[in-house]
Protein backbone atom coordinates (compact mmCIF):
# COMPACT_ATOMS: atom_id res chain seq x y z
CA UNK A 1 0.00 0.00 0.00
CA UNK A 2 1.21 3.47 -0.74
CA UNK A 3 0.44 6.87 0.67
CA UNK A 4 1.61 10.37 -0.03
CA UNK A 5 3.39 12.69 2.40
CA UNK A 6 3.64 15.54 3.15
CA UNK A 7 -0.01 16.54 3.23
CA UNK A 8 -0.84 20.25 3.04
CA UNK A 9 -4.04 21.80 4.39
CA UNK A 10 -5.00 25.46 4.58
CA UNK A 11 -3.15 25.90 7.87
CA UNK A 12 -1.09 22.76 8.41
CA UNK A 13 1.58 20.51 6.99
CA UNK A 14 1.48 16.84 7.98
CA UNK A 15 4.93 15.37 7.41
CA UNK A 16 7.31 12.70 8.53
CA UNK A 17 9.28 13.40 11.65
CA UNK A 18 12.89 14.53 11.24
CA UNK A 19 15.78 14.47 13.74
CA UNK A 20 15.37 18.19 14.48
CA UNK A 21 11.86 17.53 15.86
CA UNK A 22 13.36 16.09 19.06
CA UNK A 23 12.87 19.22 21.20
CA UNK A 24 9.23 19.56 20.11
CA UNK A 25 8.55 15.87 20.74
CA UNK A 26 10.23 16.14 24.15
CA UNK A 27 8.04 19.12 25.03
CA UNK A 28 4.97 17.12 24.00
CA UNK A 29 5.74 13.71 25.51
CA UNK A 30 7.31 14.93 28.76
CA UNK A 31 4.26 17.05 29.65
CA UNK A 32 2.12 15.38 32.37
CA UNK A 33 -0.99 17.23 31.15
CA UNK A 34 -0.48 15.75 27.67
CA UNK A 35 0.12 12.24 29.04
CA UNK A 36 -2.98 12.36 31.26
CA UNK A 37 -5.17 10.40 28.83
CA UNK A 38 -2.39 8.43 27.12
CA UNK A 39 -1.25 4.91 27.89
CA UNK A 40 2.13 6.19 29.08
CA UNK A 41 3.28 8.60 31.76
CA UNK A 42 5.30 11.71 30.93
CA UNK A 43 8.46 10.45 29.21
CA UNK A 44 12.11 11.01 30.04
CA UNK A 45 14.48 12.50 27.45
CA UNK A 46 15.86 9.01 26.76
CA UNK A 47 12.36 7.60 26.20
CA UNK A 48 11.58 10.47 23.82
CA UNK A 49 14.73 9.64 21.83
CA UNK A 50 13.36 6.10 21.42
CA UNK A 51 9.97 7.50 20.40
CA UNK A 52 11.57 9.73 17.79
CA UNK A 53 13.61 6.84 16.38
CA UNK A 54 10.38 4.91 15.82
CA UNK A 55 8.76 7.92 14.16
CA UNK A 56 11.73 8.34 11.78
CA UNK A 57 11.35 4.82 10.40
CA UNK A 58 9.67 4.28 7.04
CA UNK A 59 6.33 2.54 7.65
CA UNK A 60 4.87 0.74 4.62
CA UNK A 61 1.42 0.24 6.28
CA UNK A 62 1.17 -3.12 4.50
CA UNK A 63 0.90 -5.45 7.46
CA UNK A 64 -0.44 -5.90 10.97
CA UNK A 65 0.64 -3.80 13.94
CA UNK A 66 2.07 -0.93 11.90
CA UNK A 67 1.55 2.73 12.74
CA UNK A 68 2.23 5.91 10.83
CA UNK A 69 2.77 8.93 13.10
CA UNK A 70 3.23 12.29 11.42
CA UNK A 71 4.23 15.66 12.80
CA UNK A 72 1.62 18.40 12.47
CA UNK A 73 3.27 21.72 11.62
CA UNK A 74 1.61 25.14 11.56
CA UNK A 75 2.37 26.37 8.03
CA UNK A 76 2.42 30.06 8.96
CA UNK A 77 5.12 29.74 11.64
CA UNK A 78 6.70 26.30 11.09
CA UNK A 79 5.77 25.43 14.68
CA UNK A 80 5.18 21.80 15.74
CA UNK A 81 1.63 21.76 17.16
CA UNK A 82 1.18 18.02 17.68
CA UNK A 83 0.97 14.68 15.93
CA UNK A 84 -1.58 12.31 14.47
CA UNK A 85 -1.27 8.56 14.12
CA UNK A 86 -2.95 5.99 11.91
CA UNK A 87 -2.58 2.43 13.20
CA UNK A 88 -3.22 -0.79 11.30
CA UNK A 89 -5.64 -2.16 13.89
CA UNK A 90 -6.57 -5.36 12.05
CA UNK A 91 -4.80 -5.92 8.73
CA UNK A 92 -6.92 -8.88 7.61
CA UNK A 93 -10.17 -6.93 8.02
CA UNK A 94 -8.73 -3.61 6.73
CA UNK A 95 -9.35 -1.83 10.02
CA UNK A 96 -7.41 1.16 11.27
CA UNK A 97 -7.32 3.30 14.37
CA UNK A 98 -6.73 7.02 14.59
CA UNK A 99 -5.03 8.89 17.41
CA UNK A 100 -4.00 12.49 18.03
CA UNK A 101 -1.85 14.32 20.58
CA UNK A 102 -1.46 18.11 20.57
CA UNK A 103 0.44 20.66 22.64
CA UNK A 104 -2.03 22.17 25.16
CA UNK A 105 -1.36 25.72 23.95
CA UNK A 106 -2.77 24.71 20.54
CA UNK A 107 -6.01 23.18 21.83
CA UNK A 108 -9.23 24.85 20.71
CA UNK A 109 -8.00 26.04 17.30
CA UNK A 110 -9.31 23.12 15.22
CA UNK A 111 -5.84 21.81 14.34
CA UNK A 112 -6.51 18.29 15.63
CA UNK A 113 -9.69 18.08 13.55
CA UNK A 114 -8.02 19.49 10.43
CA UNK A 115 -5.14 17.00 10.72
CA UNK A 116 -7.38 14.05 11.63
CA UNK A 117 -9.59 14.58 8.57
CA UNK A 118 -6.48 14.15 6.43
CA UNK A 119 -5.47 10.96 8.24
CA UNK A 120 -8.96 9.51 7.76
CA UNK A 121 -8.77 10.46 4.07
CA UNK A 122 -5.37 8.78 3.80
CA UNK A 123 -6.67 5.64 5.52
CA UNK A 124 -9.81 5.30 3.44
CA UNK A 125 -8.82 6.77 0.08
CA UNK A 126 -5.13 5.85 -0.20
CA UNK A 127 -4.80 2.75 1.98
CA UNK A 128 -8.23 1.27 1.25
CA UNK A 129 -9.24 0.76 4.87
CA UNK A 130 -12.78 -0.46 5.48
CA UNK A 131 -13.21 0.87 9.02
CA UNK A 132 -11.33 3.27 11.29
CA UNK A 133 -11.89 3.46 15.03
CA UNK A 134 -10.90 5.86 17.78
CA UNK A 135 -10.45 4.54 21.34
CA UNK A 136 -10.14 6.78 24.37
CA UNK A 137 -10.63 7.14 28.09
CA UNK A 138 -14.37 7.71 28.44
CA UNK A 139 -13.85 10.80 30.60
CA UNK A 140 -11.87 12.50 27.80
CA UNK A 141 -14.87 14.46 26.51
CA UNK A 142 -12.79 16.84 24.36
CA UNK A 143 -11.43 13.97 22.27
CA UNK A 144 -14.83 12.28 22.17
CA UNK A 145 -16.36 15.48 20.81
CA UNK A 146 -13.65 15.69 18.16
CA UNK A 147 -14.35 12.13 17.02
CA UNK A 148 -18.04 13.01 16.72
CA UNK A 149 -17.19 16.10 14.65
CA UNK A 150 -15.17 13.83 12.36
CA UNK A 151 -18.35 11.87 11.66
CA UNK A 152 -17.54 8.94 13.91
CA UNK A 153 -20.25 7.36 16.04
CA UNK A 154 -19.81 5.93 19.51
CA UNK A 155 -20.16 2.17 19.31
CA UNK A 156 -19.10 1.08 22.76
CA UNK A 157 -18.50 2.14 26.33
CA UNK A 158 -16.54 -0.49 28.24
CA UNK A 159 -16.78 -0.07 32.00
CA UNK A 160 -13.52 -0.41 33.96
CA UNK A 161 -11.95 -2.61 31.28
CA UNK A 162 -8.38 -1.28 31.35
CA UNK A 163 -6.01 -0.90 34.29
CA UNK A 164 -3.98 2.19 33.41
CA UNK A 165 -1.65 4.15 35.66
CA UNK A 166 -2.82 2.35 38.76
CA UNK A 167 -6.56 2.58 38.24
CA UNK A 168 -9.40 1.02 36.31
CA UNK A 169 -10.63 3.20 33.47
CA UNK A 170 -13.64 3.15 31.17
CA UNK A 171 -12.99 3.04 27.45
CA UNK A 172 -15.14 4.61 24.72
CA UNK A 173 -14.89 3.35 21.14
CA UNK A 174 -15.93 5.40 18.11
CA UNK A 175 -15.92 4.26 14.47
CA UNK A 176 -16.59 5.24 10.89
CA UNK A 177 -16.84 2.99 7.83
CA UNK A 178 -15.35 3.73 4.42
CA UNK A 179 -18.78 4.09 2.78
CA UNK A 180 -19.86 6.50 5.54
CA UNK A 181 -16.69 8.52 4.93
CA UNK A 182 -17.45 8.73 1.22
CA UNK A 183 -21.08 9.85 1.83
CA UNK A 184 -20.31 12.46 4.49
C-alpha positions as CSV (number, residue, x, y, z in Angstrom):
1,X,0.0,0.0,0.0
2,X,1.2,3.5,-0.7
3,X,0.4,6.9,0.7
4,X,1.6,10.4,0.0
5,X,3.4,12.7,2.4
6,X,3.6,15.5,3.1
7,X,0.0,16.5,3.2
8,X,-0.8,20.2,3.0
9,X,-4.0,21.8,4.4
10,X,-5.0,25.5,4.6
11,X,-3.2,25.9,7.9
12,X,-1.1,22.8,8.4
13,X,1.6,20.5,7.0
14,X,1.5,16.8,8.0
15,X,4.9,15.4,7.4
16,X,7.3,12.7,8.5
17,X,9.3,13.4,11.6
18,X,12.9,14.5,11.2
19,X,15.8,14.5,13.7
20,X,15.4,18.2,14.5
21,X,11.9,17.5,15.9
22,X,13.4,16.1,19.1
23,X,12.9,19.2,21.2
24,X,9.2,19.6,20.1
25,X,8.5,15.9,20.7
26,X,10.2,16.1,24.2
27,X,8.0,19.1,25.0
28,X,5.0,17.1,24.0
29,X,5.7,13.7,25.5
30,X,7.3,14.9,28.8
31,X,4.3,17.1,29.7
32,X,2.1,15.4,32.4
33,X,-1.0,17.2,31.1
34,X,-0.5,15.7,27.7
35,X,0.1,12.2,29.0
36,X,-3.0,12.4,31.3
37,X,-5.2,10.4,28.8
38,X,-2.4,8.4,27.1
39,X,-1.2,4.9,27.9
40,X,2.1,6.2,29.1
41,X,3.3,8.6,31.8
42,X,5.3,11.7,30.9
43,X,8.5,10.4,29.2
44,X,12.1,11.0,30.0
45,X,14.5,12.5,27.5
46,X,15.9,9.0,26.8
47,X,12.4,7.6,26.2
48,X,11.6,10.5,23.8
49,X,14.7,9.6,21.8
50,X,13.4,6.1,21.4
51,X,10.0,7.5,20.4
52,X,11.6,9.7,17.8
53,X,13.6,6.8,16.4
54,X,10.4,4.9,15.8
55,X,8.8,7.9,14.2
56,X,11.7,8.3,11.8
57,X,11.4,4.8,10.4
58,X,9.7,4.3,7.0
59,X,6.3,2.5,7.7
60,X,4.9,0.7,4.6
61,X,1.4,0.2,6.3
62,X,1.2,-3.1,4.5
63,X,0.9,-5.5,7.5
64,X,-0.4,-5.9,11.0
65,X,0.6,-3.8,13.9
66,X,2.1,-0.9,11.9
67,X,1.5,2.7,12.7
68,X,2.2,5.9,10.8
69,X,2.8,8.9,13.1
70,X,3.2,12.3,11.4
71,X,4.2,15.7,12.8
72,X,1.6,18.4,12.5
73,X,3.3,21.7,11.6
74,X,1.6,25.1,11.6
75,X,2.4,26.4,8.0
76,X,2.4,30.1,9.0
77,X,5.1,29.7,11.6
78,X,6.7,26.3,11.1
79,X,5.8,25.4,14.7
80,X,5.2,21.8,15.7
81,X,1.6,21.8,17.2
82,X,1.2,18.0,17.7
83,X,1.0,14.7,15.9
84,X,-1.6,12.3,14.5
85,X,-1.3,8.6,14.1
86,X,-3.0,6.0,11.9
87,X,-2.6,2.4,13.2
88,X,-3.2,-0.8,11.3
89,X,-5.6,-2.2,13.9
90,X,-6.6,-5.4,12.0
91,X,-4.8,-5.9,8.7
92,X,-6.9,-8.9,7.6
93,X,-10.2,-6.9,8.0
94,X,-8.7,-3.6,6.7
95,X,-9.4,-1.8,10.0
96,X,-7.4,1.2,11.3
97,X,-7.3,3.3,14.4
98,X,-6.7,7.0,14.6
99,X,-5.0,8.9,17.4
100,X,-4.0,12.5,18.0
101,X,-1.8,14.3,20.6
102,X,-1.5,18.1,20.6
103,X,0.4,20.7,22.6
104,X,-2.0,22.2,25.2
105,X,-1.4,25.7,23.9
106,X,-2.8,24.7,20.5
107,X,-6.0,23.2,21.8
108,X,-9.2,24.8,20.7
109,X,-8.0,26.0,17.3
110,X,-9.3,23.1,15.2
111,X,-5.8,21.8,14.3
112,X,-6.5,18.3,15.6
113,X,-9.7,18.1,13.5
114,X,-8.0,19.5,10.4
115,X,-5.1,17.0,10.7
116,X,-7.4,14.1,11.6
117,X,-9.6,14.6,8.6
118,X,-6.5,14.1,6.4
119,X,-5.5,11.0,8.2
120,X,-9.0,9.5,7.8
121,X,-8.8,10.5,4.1
122,X,-5.4,8.8,3.8
123,X,-6.7,5.6,5.5
124,X,-9.8,5.3,3.4
125,X,-8.8,6.8,0.1
126,X,-5.1,5.9,-0.2
127,X,-4.8,2.8,2.0
128,X,-8.2,1.3,1.3
129,X,-9.2,0.8,4.9
130,X,-12.8,-0.5,5.5
131,X,-13.2,0.9,9.0
132,X,-11.3,3.3,11.3
133,X,-11.9,3.5,15.0
134,X,-10.9,5.9,17.8
135,X,-10.4,4.5,21.3
136,X,-10.1,6.8,24.4
137,X,-10.6,7.1,28.1
138,X,-14.4,7.7,28.4
139,X,-13.9,10.8,30.6
140,X,-11.9,12.5,27.8
141,X,-14.9,14.5,26.5
142,X,-12.8,16.8,24.4
143,X,-11.4,14.0,22.3
144,X,-14.8,12.3,22.2
145,X,-16.4,15.5,20.8
146,X,-13.6,15.7,18.2
147,X,-14.3,12.1,17.0
148,X,-18.0,13.0,16.7
149,X,-17.2,16.1,14.6
150,X,-15.2,13.8,12.4
151,X,-18.3,11.9,11.7
152,X,-17.5,8.9,13.9
153,X,-20.3,7.4,16.0
154,X,-19.8,5.9,19.5
155,X,-20.2,2.2,19.3
156,X,-19.1,1.1,22.8
157,X,-18.5,2.1,26.3
158,X,-16.5,-0.5,28.2
159,X,-16.8,-0.1,32.0
160,X,-13.5,-0.4,34.0
161,X,-12.0,-2.6,31.3
162,X,-8.4,-1.3,31.4
163,X,-6.0,-0.9,34.3
164,X,-4.0,2.2,33.4
165,X,-1.6,4.1,35.7
166,X,-2.8,2.4,38.8
167,X,-6.6,2.6,38.2
168,X,-9.4,1.0,36.3
169,X,-10.6,3.2,33.5
170,X,-13.6,3.2,31.2
171,X,-13.0,3.0,27.4
172,X,-15.1,4.6,24.7
173,X,-14.9,3.3,21.1
174,X,-15.9,5.4,18.1
175,X,-15.9,4.3,14.5
176,X,-16.6,5.2,10.9
177,X,-16.8,3.0,7.8
178,X,-15.3,3.7,4.4
179,X,-18.8,4.1,2.8
180,X,-19.9,6.5,5.5
181,X,-16.7,8.5,4.9
182,X,-17.5,8.7,1.2
183,X,-21.1,9.8,1.8
184,X,-20.3,12.5,4.5
